[in-house]
Amino acid sequence: MILGIGVDIIEIDRIKKVIDRFDFRFLNKIYTENEIEYCINKVNKYQHFAARFAAKEAIYKALSEAEQKIANWKNIEVFNQKNGLPIVKTSGKLKEYLSDDKEIKLSISHSENYVVCFAILNKL
């Protein structure tokens, strides 16, 4: 059963400009240490940062108003399986809410200039 859906699109250049201006102040506010390490080691790091930003926004939009109050930038972590499939790891109160009966599915796509992410919150 679908509990919520969310979508976000972002210009990669917008994320690049913010990172170039605020560097680790921005990165440490939005991303987990694992996400920062992953993205920094990529050839097109801005594309990967933008993808994670869009994913977090899409996930936030998929949550209800009550759930949004327990979500924050860093208790949503996006990483990839070896086959490239994006996976969500949550922590804190958001993890407690999702527990074993809910899951978040992600789809991330990008072009040279944009990243789009679609998130679905399912009840198992």
C-alpha positions in Angstrom: 0.0 0.0 0.0 1.4 3.4 -1.0 1.5 5.9 1.9 3.1 8.7 0.1 5.0 9.8 -3.0 7.4 12.7 -3.6 9.4 14.0 -6.5 12.2 16.6 -6.7 14.2 18.0 -9.6 17.3 20.2 -9.1 19.9 21.9 -11.3 23.3 20.4 -10.7 24.9 23.8 -11.1 22.8 25.2 -8.3 24.3 22.6 -5.9 27.8 23.3 -7.3 27.4 27.0 -6.6 26.3 26.4 -3.0 29.1 23.9 -2.3 31.7 26.2 -3.9 30.5 29.1 -1.8 29.9 27.4 1.6 32.0 24.2 1.2 31.9 22.0 4.3 29.4 24.2 6.2 26.8 23.3 3.6 28.0 19.7 3.2 28.0 19.0 6.9 24.5 20.4 7.3 22.9 18.4 4.5 24.9 15.2 4.1 26.1 12.4 6.3 29.8 11.6 6.5 29.3 8.5 4.3 27.5 10.6 1.6 30.2 13.2 1.6 33.0 10.6 1.3 31.1 8.8 -1.5 30.4 12.0 -3.5 33.8 13.6 -3.1 35.5 10.6 -4.6 33.4 10.7 -7.8 34.6 12.3 -11.0 31.4 14.4 -11.2 30.9 15.0 -7.4 28.3 17.8 -7.9 26.0 15.4 -9.8 26.2 12.9 -6.9 25.6 15.6 -4.3 22.6 16.9 -6.3 21.2 13.4 -6.6 21.3 12.9 -2.8 19.8 16.4 -2.2 16.9 15.6 -4.6 16.4 12.2 -3.0 16.2 13.7 0.5 13.7 16.3 -0.8 11.6 13.7 -2.5 11.6 11.5 0.6 10.5 14.5 2.7 7.7 15.2 0.3 6.5 11.5 0.5 6.1 11.8 4.3 3.0 13.0 6.0 3.0 16.3 7.8 3.5 14.5 11.2 6.3 12.5 9.8 8.0 15.5 8.3 8.4 16.9 11.8 10.7 14.0 12.7 12.7 14.0 9.5 15.9 16.1 9.0 18.6 16.2 6.4 21.0 13.9 8.2 18.6 11.2 9.4 18.1 10.3 5.7 21.1 8.7 4.1 21.2 7.7 0.4 23.7 5.2 -0.9 24.0 2.8 -3.8 24.1 -0.9 -4.0 26.9 -2.4 -6.1 24.5 -2.6 -9.0 23.8 1.2 -8.7 20.3 0.9 -7.1 19.8 3.8 -4.7 18.9 2.7 -1.1 17.7 4.8 1.8 19.0 4.3 5.4 17.2 6.2 8.1 18.2 7.0 11.7 16.6 8.5 14.8 12.9 8.9 15.2 12.4 8.5 11.4 13.9 5.0 11.6 11.6 4.2 14.5 8.6 5.4 12.6 9.5 3.4 9.5 10.4 0.3 11.6 9.8 -3.1 9.9 6.4 -2.4 8.2 7.4 0.5 5.9 10.0 1.0 3.2 11.1 3.9 0.9 11.8 3.1 -2.7 13.8 5.6 -4.8 14.4 6.2 -8.4 17.1 8.8 -9.4 17.9 9.9 -12.9 20.1 12.7 -14.3 21.1 14.5 -17.4 24.1 16.8 -17.9 22.3 19.7 -16.1 19.5 18.2 -13.9 18.8 15.4 -11.4 15.3 14.1 -10.7 14.3 11.8 -7.9 11.1 10.0 -7.2 10.3 8.5 -3.8 7.6 6.1 -2.7 6.7 5.3 0.9 5.2 1.9 1.1 3.5 0.0 3.9 4.6 -3.6 3.6 
